[in-house]
Amino acid sequence: LGLEHVYYLDAHLLPEEWSGEFDGIMGFQFLEHSPAPIILLLEVLRVLKPSGMVYFETPGPDGFTTAESLHHFTCPTRVQAEGWLLKSGFVDVLVEESGPTDAARHLGIYGVKA
């Protein structure tokens, strides 16, 4: 894919020296595991460059609920996911549902650092 650096670590506590270092951040199937999604998003925002973009995919409320999957802290609605990004300081936020209606739906969550 032409990627120079790929990291795997706790997004709630990213290294201080990473502030403003990344053009984009992607996360798949991890936001629902966060006990503090706004703190996670604030950290992601901090390490993005201006105009840096973020994309997350997470189960929506019609997907895996916390009752069915005890390791999920939340499965946000479109409004909740949009609110998290906006409250964290992202702009140009877009939340889209994906997946067939008879299967677990997921949310595609996009945002840009101002």
Number of C-alpha atoms within 10 A of each C-alpha: 3 4 5 5 6 6 5 5 8 10 18 17 11 15 12 10 8 14 15 15 13 19 14 18 15 12 13 12 12 13 24 22 15 17 13 13 20 20 16 19 21 18 20 25 27 20 22 22 18 15 15 19 23 23 17 17 21 24 25 23 17 15 17 19 19 14 9 9 10 11 12 19 17 22 22 21 17 18 9 12 23 21 15 18 26 17 12 20 18 23 17 12 20 16 20 13 17 15 11 9 9 7 10 15 18 24 23 19 21 21 23 22 23 14
